Amino acid sequence: MNLKSIHNIYFIGIGGIGMSALAKYFVVIGKNVSGYDKKPSLSTDSLIDLGVSIQFEANTSMINKLFKDPLKTMVVFTPAISQDNSLLNYFKSKYFQVFKRSEVLGLVTKNTQCFAIAGTHGKTTTTSILAHLLYQNSKKVTAFIGGISENYQSNLIHRGTEIFVVEADEFDRSFLSLNPDFACITSIDADHLDIYGSEEDLELSFLEFIKNIKPFGKLFVKKGLPFDGITYGVNEKADYSALNIRIIKGVYFFDIQTPKKLIKNLHFNLPGIHNISNALVAMAMAIELGCSTVGLAEALESFKGVQRRFTFQIKTDKFIFIDDYAHHPTEINALYRAVREMYPSKKIAVVFQPHLFSRTRDFINEFAESLSQFDATFLLEIYPARELPIDGVDSKWLLGKIKCPIKKLIYKSEIFNEITDLGYPVFITIGAGDIGVEVLKLKEKLSYAN
């Protein structure tokens, strides 16, 4: 398919973080863009500011006439949209060209130099770091990010189309639509078992992704994963190693041993060994591209992070409020280690909103173990996202397995009172659902209270 012949693009589920980044890109390159989503959000607001018309009812009569010509319009949908969606079925019945977002991402990046970040954890942060490194080193790069970059206040970074940096999402096997030049795999912990059924099938899907790397391309693999490639690791021998890690006044310093040289005293502002690992592979990919290590070091120091990825909302001597997107036990463990490393003697309270009934069911014991590490754990009900309830799977079941000193099932409206009554100096909100909507309100109230 030739995207140059397409003038109009209609997005079904345009407010999603990945969909909205792609929509912004098509606006930037001069396409007519419109779409649908269930409700307004910050993502839809940002698109409307760019001139995108968005409808919030799945009503075919509301579709702009401009987007009703099958010869000039492409339709993009997210797998999160129900297959019985009236708009999706309308476009299919009228023989429009209808594609999943991942397929369009494959088309956009097909004839470019594509850097794809894969793995069950760390994709968004690693993608954002790499995009920032390349942008700050004057590369003609476009990046689609699964979160809002603090440096650019957007999920799209655009300076040209010679290099594309994308998240290679394993959900729904979306990453098999990509043919990258450089790819990395950060992790393959079991996840999305509603899609794959088993860890073995998940690993096989990653092997299929590796086969899609272009001839003479490069694969970067976290040390210990069962794939062949350029290895990277923290405090261990690998092709690229992060060594001599230390924290000075809340800033991480470390060295990188590359195959050719030692890069000393890199500054990095994101906490946690898992983020050092993300920074390491981003640096490795940029170095292998040929970027100057001096320029990369300066860019890494200026990286501010991604919204909802260990984002400090309040940081004073008396009170810390951190918000994070963690929604898998491995991510919660990494978050806990990072917070405990920074605040070794402080009491830590967490509010967690589980994401998906199936994920909660599949990892119930692992979730309980990870959440039991905190001094106090408050649970919200499970955020269903695309799923229907599963009998017997709820937050009360999870709460019964948690073994921390203080634990309680609460509503979102109760968060502020519970946290202020508790009086702990470190508070964290965690989850991939709509808990993020509460963060700014909590920040305002807690700032006043503290």
C-alpha positions, 0 to 999 in steps of 0.5 A, a space after each residue: 500500500 502506498 501511503 502517499 496516495 492516501 489523503 484522509 485517515 480516520 482513527 477508531 480509538 484515537 485517544 489511545 497513547 499509541 494511536 494519538 502519537 500516530 495521528 499526530 504524525 499524520 497531521 505533521 506530514 499534512 494528512 487530513 485526520 479525524 477519529 473517534 474515542 469513547 470519551 474526551 481525555 488529555 490525548 484527545 484535547 492535544 489532537 483537537 488543539 492540532 485541528 483534528 476533529 474527534 467524535 465521542 459517539 459511535 455514530 456513523 452519521 457523525 463521520 465527516 463527509 471528507 472521510 467517506 471516500 474509500 479511495 482516499 481514506 484509510 481507517 486505523 483501529 486499535 485492538 482495544 476496540 470491540 469487533 462489534 463497534 458500529 464505526 469499525 463495521 461501517 468502514 469494513 462494510 463499505 470496503 475501506 482500507 482498514 488496518 490495525 495500528 501496528 500494521 500502519 506503523 509497519 507501513 510508515 517505517 518500512 523504507 526507513 531506518 527503524 529502531 524497535 524497542 521490544 520487551 515486556 517491561 521498559 519499552 516506553 522509557 527506553 524508547 523515550 531515552 533513545 529518541 532523546 539521545 538521537 534528537 539531541 545529537 541532531 539526527 533526523 528522527 521521528 519517535 512514537 512513544 507509549 507515554 508523554 516525554 517530559 522533555 518534549 511534552 508529547 508522545 511524538 518526537 519529530 525532526 525528520 523521517 530518516 530514522 524511526 524509533 518505535 515501541 515493538 509491542 508484543 500485545 496481540 503480536 503487534 510487533 510482528 508488523 515491524 521490520 527493524 534495522 536495530 532492535 532490542 529486547 529488554 525482558 520476556 517475563 510472562 505477560 499477556 497470557 490471555 493472548 499467548 496462553 503460555 510463556 513458551 508461546 510468548 518466547 516463540 513470538 519474540 523469536 518470530 520478531 527477531 526473524 523480522 530484523 533486516 539483513 545486516 541489522 543488529 539485535 541488542 539483548 539483555 544479558 541472560 535472555 535466551 537470544 543471540 545478539 549484542 548483550 548488555 548488562 548492569 554490573 555484569 560482563 557483557 558487550 555493553 556493561 554499566 559499572 561503578 553505579 553510585 547515587 549522589 544527592 539523588 542523581 545516579 552516576 555510572 560508567 559504561 564499558 563498550 567493546 572499544 572504550 570506557 565512558 566514565 561518570 555518566 549522569 542520569 536522573 531516573 532512579 533504579 537499576 532497571 532504568 540504568 539498564 534502559 539507559 544502557 541499551 539506548 546508549 548502546 544502540 546510539 553508539 552502534 549507530 555512530 553517535 559521539 559518546 560526548 554528545 550522548 553523555 550530555 543528552 543522557 544527563 538532560 533526559 527528564 523521563 516519561 510521565 507516569 514512569 517514576 514521576 515525582 509529583 511532590 518532593 520535599 524534605 517531609 513528603 514524597 509523592 511518586 506516580 508510576 505506571 507499573 502494572 506487572 509484579 516484575 515492574 512493582 518489584 523494580 519500583 519498590 527496589 528503586 524507592 527503597 534504595 532512595 529512602 532506605 529508612 522511610 515508611 512507604 504507602 502504595 495505592 495500586 489499581 490492578 489492570 485486567 482481570 486476566 493478568 490479576 488471575 494469572 499473577 495473583 501470587 506474584 502480585 501479592 508478594 510484590 505488594 507485601 513489600 510495602 509498609 501499607 498497601 491500599 487496593 482499588 478495584 480492578 480496571 477492566 480495560 478491554 475485558 469482562 469480569 471473571 468470576 471470583 477475580 477481584 481486588 478483595 481476593 488479592 487483598 487476602 493474599 497480601 501480607 504487609 502490616 497495613 492493607 485495605 480495599 478503598 475507593 478512589 474518593 478515599 485515597 486522600 483521606 487514607 494517605 493523610 490519616 496514615 501520615 507516611 512520608 513516602 506515597 506512591 500511586 501505581 497502575 495502568 488504568 484510570 488511576 492516572 486521572 487522580 494524580 493531579 487532583 491528589 497532588 494539589 490536595 497533598 501539596 496543600 496538606 503537606 
